[in-house]
Amino acid sequence: MLSENQRKLFADFHKSVEAEGILDEKTSHLIKVAAAMAFSCYP
């Protein structure tokens, strides 16, 4: 599990990437799916 500080840092990073439109929607979605799979969070 992530510490509270790590969780906040990741949330800030996530918000900044989405807000600035750095990644297109498809790429962003694929990264989220890959991250979920890496942490064994299968649907």
C-alpha positions, 0 to 999 in steps of 0.5 A: 500500500502507498503511504499517505504522502505517496498517495497525495503525490500520485494524485497531484501528478495524475491531475496535472497530466489530465489537466494539461492534456499531455496524453490523449484519452486512449493512452491515458485509459491504457495506462490506467488499465496497465497500472490496475493490472500491475497491482492485481486489481483485475475487473 
